[in-house]
Amino acid sequence: MCKIKIAIVDDHSIFREGIILVLNQISEFEVVFDTSNGLDFITFLETDKPDLVLMDVNMPIINGVETTKKALTLVPDLKVIALTMFSDLGHYTQMIEAGVKGFVIKNASKTELSTAIQTVFKGGNYFSQEILQKLALQSVKNKGFNKEQLTLREIEIIQLICQGKTTGEIAESLFISVKTVETHRSNIYKKAQVRNLAELIVWAVKNDYFAI
C-alpha cells in the first residue's frame, strides 16, 4: 500500500513534534520532512516531492502565504492544508488565493486531522467547522441575493461541494458529466458573487444552504 507522504512546516517545535507523533500512528501516512520555516521547505522541494504539506500560517523568514505560492510554483500538484489558530483568520482569503485546499484548527483531533488529509489528498477540500462558524458570524448576508435565482440542481451541487466532494464525485453522484458540473459551478459563483470555493462555503453557511 502506498502511503501519503506528508511534510510539516511549523515554527513551534513542540507542536510539530506532536503532529509527527500523531501522524506516525496512522498506517496510511508517512512524515517525510518537517521544518520550522518556509525557506527550508522550498529548498527541500527542489529535490523531493511530498504528496501533501501541513502549513503553518504565521512563520518567521517566509510566512505561510508566500511559502505556499513558492511551493506550488515548484510542485503544482502539491496539496496544501493550512494549520491555523483563530487569530490567523485574517489571512484566510490570502491563503486560499495562494492555493490552500484546506484549513484545520491547531487543536483539531487526530480523527479530524486524518479526515482532512485524506479528503484533500483525494482532490477534495476540507475546512474545520469552527473556522466556517467564525467566518460566517463575521460576515454579513448578501443583501442583493434572491434565493429564487438558484435552481434545484445548483442547490444540490452547492451542498455536495460543501461536503468536500470533487467535481468527478459530484458528476458520478448526480449522473451528469464533469463538464456539466463545471458549468453549474461557474453559474453558482456568478449568482452568489463569490470568487472561490472558500468564499462559496462561507456564503452557503450564511444563506442556510449548508449546516455546520
Secondary structure, DSSP 8 states (H G I E B T S, - for coil): ---EEEEEE-S-HHHHHHHHHHHTTSTTEEEEEEESSHHHHHHHHTT---SEEEEESS-SSS-HHHHHHHHHHH-TT-EEEEEE-GGGGGGHHHHHHHT--EEEETT--HHHHHHHHHHHHTT--EE-HHHHHHHHHHS---TT--GGGS-HHHHHHHHHHHTT--HHHHHHHHT--HHHHHHHHHHHHHHHT-SSHHHHHHHHHHTTSS--
